Amino acid sequence: MTIYILAFIIMLLVVAGMAIGAIVQNKPLKGSCGGLNKIGMKKDCDICGGDDDECEKEQERQRQAALAEAAAGSDLAYDATQKQDKQS
């Protein structure tokens, strides 16, 4: 039982150390240098077909669509602080 507690504490210290390191360095997080390009599958991407500009454009379209949906007022949530009319 104590080995599990010790392993848990060590993992917490490792995660906390990485978090503190990321905060202290104050640099944005970056992806790895791997990915589809490293294994030769980048051209097989269904979204961009290997074109980085097309990938950026698709990500921007998705961001704009999400912003438009949020601005339109989604039916997935409601304001609990407001009185709601009870419907029978």
Distance bins in CASP14 RR format, pairs under 12 A and 6 or more apart:
PFRMAT RR
TARGET T0000
AUTHOR 0000-0000-0000
RMODE 2
METHOD distances of the structure
MODEL  1
1 7 0 0 0 0 0 1 0 0 0 0 0
1 8 0 0 0 0 0 1 0 0 0 0 0
2 8 0 0 0 0 0 1 0 0 0 0 0
2 9 0 0 0 0 0 1 0 0 0 0 0
3 9 0 0 0 0 0 1 0 0 0 0 0
3 10 0 0 0 0 0 1 0 0 0 0 0
4 10 0 0 0 0 0 1 0 0 0 0 0
4 11 0 0 0 0 0 1 0 0 0 0 0
5 11 0 0 0 0 0 1 0 0 0 0 0
5 12 0 0 0 0 0 1 0 0 0 0 0
6 12 0 0 0 0 0 1 0 0 0 0 0
6 13 0 0 0 0 0 1 0 0 0 0 0
7 13 0 0 0 0 0 1 0 0 0 0 0
7 14 0 0 0 0 0 1 0 0 0 0 0
8 14 0 0 0 0 0 1 0 0 0 0 0
8 15 0 0 0 0 0 1 0 0 0 0 0
9 15 0 0 0 0 0 1 0 0 0 0 0
9 16 0 0 0 0 0 1 0 0 0 0 0
10 16 0 0 0 0 0 1 0 0 0 0 0
10 17 0 0 0 0 0 1 0 0 0 0 0
11 17 0 0 0 0 0 1 0 0 0 0 0
11 18 0 0 0 0 0 1 0 0 0 0 0
12 18 0 0 0 0 0 1 0 0 0 0 0
12 19 0 0 0 0 0 1 0 0 0 0 0
13 19 0 0 0 0 0 1 0 0 0 0 0
13 20 0 0 0 0 0 1 0 0 0 0 0
14 20 0 0 0 0 0 1 0 0 0 0 0
14 21 0 0 0 0 0 1 0 0 0 0 0
15 21 0 0 0 0 0 1 0 0 0 0 0
15 22 0 0 0 0 0 1 0 0 0 0 0
16 22 0 0 0 0 0 1 0 0 0 0 0
16 23 0 0 0 0 0 1 0 0 0 0 0
17 23 0 0 0 0 1 0 0 0 0 0 0
17 24 0 0 0 0 1 0 0 0 0 0 0
17 25 0 0 0 0 0 1 0 0 0 0 0
18 24 0 0 0 0 0 1 0 0 0 0 0
18 25 0 0 0 0 0 1 0 0 0 0 0
18 29 0 0 0 0 0 1 0 0 0 0 0
19 25 0 0 0 0 0 1 0 0 0 0 0
19 29 0 0 0 0 0 1 0 0 0 0 0
20 26 0 0 0 0 0 1 0 0 0 0 0
21 27 0 0 0 0 1 0 0 0 0 0 0
21 29 0 0 0 0 0 1 0 0 0 0 0
22 28 0 0 0 0 1 0 0 0 0 0 0
22 29 1 0 0 1 0 0 0 0 0 0 0
22 30 0 0 0 0 0 1 0 0 0 0 0
23 29 0 0 0 0 0 1 0 0 0 0 0
32 38 0 0 0 0 1 0 0 0 0 0 0
34 40 0 0 0 0 0 1 0 0 0 0 0
34 41 0 0 0 0 0 1 0 0 0 0 0
34 42 0 0 0 0 0 1 0 0 0 0 0
35 41 0 0 0 0 1 0 0 0 0 0 0
35 42 1 0 0 1 0 0 0 0 0 0 0
35 45 0 0 0 0 0 1 0 0 0 0 0
35 50 0 0 0 0 0 1 0 0 0 0 0
36 42 1 0 1 0 0 0 0 0 0 0 0
36 43 0 0 0 0 1 0 0 0 0 0 0
36 44 1 0 0 1 0 0 0 0 0 0 0
36 45 1 0 0 1 0 0 0 0 0 0 0
36 46 0 0 0 0 0 1 0 0 0 0 0
36 47 0 0 0 0 0 1 0 0 0 0 0
36 48 0 0 0 0 1 0 0 0 0 0 0
36 49 0 0 0 0 1 0 0 0 0 0 0
36 50 0 0 0 0 1 0 0 0 0 0 0
36 52 0 0 0 0 0 1 0 0 0 0 0
36 55 0 0 0 0 0 1 0 0 0 0 0
37 43 0 0 0 0 1 0 0 0 0 0 0
37 44 0 0 0 0 0 1 0 0 0 0 0
37 45 0 0 0 0 1 0 0 0 0 0 0
37 48 0 0 0 0 0 1 0 0 0 0 0
37 49 0 0 0 0 0 1 0 0 0 0 0
37 50 0 0 0 0 1 0 0 0 0 0 0
37 52 0 0 0 0 1 0 0 0 0 0 0
37 55 0 0 0 0 0 1 0 0 0 0 0
40 50 0 0 0 0 0 1 0 0 0 0 0
41 49 0 0 0 0 0 1 0 0 0 0 0
41 50 0 0 0 0 1 0 0 0 0 0 0
42 48 0 0 0 0 1 0 0 0 0 0 0
42 49 1 0 0 1 0 0 0 0 0 0 0
42 50 1 0 1 0 0 0 0 0 0 0 0
42 51 0 0 0 0 1 0 0 0 0 0 0
42 52 0 0 0 0 1 0 0 0 0 0 0
42 54 0 0 0 0 0 1 0 0 0 0 0
42 55 0 0 0 0 1 0 0 0 0 0 0
43 49 1 0 1 0 0 0 0 0 0 0 0
43 50 1 0 1 0 0 0 0 0 0 0 0
43 51 0 0 0 0 1 0 0 0 0 0 0
43 52 0 0 0 0 0 1 0 0 0 0 0
43 54 0 0 0 0 0 1 0 0 0 0 0
44 50 0 0 0 0 1 0 0 0 0 0 0
45 51 0 0 0 0 1 0 0 0 0 0 0
45 52 0 0 0 0 0 1 0 0 0 0 0
45 54 0 0 0 0 1 0 0 0 0 0 0
45 55 1 0 0 1 0 0 0 0 0 0 0
45 58 0 0 0 0 0 1 0 0 0 0 0
46 54 0 0 0 0 0 1 0 0 0 0 0
46 55 0 0 0 0 0 1 0 0 0 0 0
46 58 0 0 0 0 0 1 0 0 0 0 0
47 54 1 0 0 1 0 0 0 0 0 0 0
47 55 1 0 0 1 0 0 0 0 0 0 0
47 56 0 0 0 0 0 1 0 0 0 0 0
47 57 0 0 0 0 1 0 0 0 0 0 0
47 58 1 0 1 0 0 0 0 0 0 0 0
47 59 0 0 0 0 1 0 0 0 0 0 0
47 61 0 0 0 0 0 1 0 0 0 0 0
47 62 0 0 0 0 0 1 0 0 0 0 0
48 54 1 0 1 0 0 0 0 0 0 0 0
48 55 1 1 0 0 0 0 0 0 0 0 0
48 56 0 0 0 0 1 0 0 0 0 0 0
48 57 0 0 0 0 1 0 0 0 0 0 0
48 58 1 0 0 1 0 0 0 0 0 0 0
48 59 0 0 0 0 1 0 0 0 0 0 0
48 61 0 0 0 0 0 1 0 0 0 0 0
49 55 0 0 0 0 1 0 0 0 0 0 0
49 58 0 0 0 0 0 1 0 0 0 0 0
50 56 0 0 0 0 0 1 0 0 0 0 0
50 58 0 0 0 0 0 1 0 0 0 0 0
51 57 0 0 0 0 1 0 0 0 0 0 0
51 58 0 0 0 0 1 0 0 0 0 0 0
52 58 0 0 0 0 0 1 0 0 0 0 0
52 59 0 0 0 0 0 1 0 0 0 0 0
53 59 0 0 0 0 0 1 0 0 0 0 0
53 60 0 0 0 0 0 1 0 0 0 0 0
54 60 0 0 0 0 0 1 0 0 0 0 0
54 61 0 0 0 0 0 1 0 0 0 0 0
55 61 0 0 0 0 0 1 0 0 0 0 0
55 62 0 0 0 0 0 1 0 0 0 0 0
56 62 0 0 0 0 0 1 0 0 0 0 0
56 63 0 0 0 0 0 1 0 0 0 0 0
57 63 0 0 0 0 0 1 0 0 0 0 0
57 64 0 0 0 0 0 1 0 0 0 0 0
58 64 0 0 0 0 0 1 0 0 0 0 0
58 65 0 0 0 0 0 1 0 0 0 0 0
59 65 0 0 0 0 0 1 0 0 0 0 0
59 66 0 0 0 0 0 1 0 0 0 0 0
60 66 0 0 0 0 0 1 0 0 0 0 0
60 67 0 0 0 0 0 1 0 0 0 0 0
61 67 0 0 0 0 0 1 0 0 0 0 0
61 68 0 0 0 0 0 1 0 0 0 0 0
62 68 0 0 0 0 0 1 0 0 0 0 0
62 69 0 0 0 0 0 1 0 0 0 0 0
63 69 0 0 0 0 0 1 0 0 0 0 0
63 70 0 0 0 0 0 1 0 0 0 0 0
64 70 0 0 0 0 0 1 0 0 0 0 0
64 71 0 0 0 0 0 1 0 0 0 0 0
65 71 0 0 0 0 0 1 0 0 0 0 0
65 72 0 0 0 0 0 1 0 0 0 0 0
66 72 0 0 0 0 0 1 0 0 0 0 0
66 73 0 0 0 0 0 1 0 0 0 0 0
66 74 0 0 0 0 0 1 0 0 0 0 0
67 73 0 0 0 0 0 1 0 0 0 0 0
67 74 0 0 0 0 0 1 0 0 0 0 0
68 74 0 0 0 0 0 1 0 0 0 0 0
69 75 0 0 0 0 0 1 0 0 0 0 0
69 76 0 0 0 0 1 0 0 0 0 0 0
69 77 0 0 0 0 0 1 0 0 0 0 0
70 76 0 0 0 0 0 1 0 0 0 0 0
70 77 0 0 0 0 0 1 0 0 0 0 0
73 79 0 0 0 0 0 1 0 0 0 0 0
78 84 1 0 0 1 0 0 0 0 0 0 0
78 85 0 0 0 0 0 1 0 0 0 0 0
END
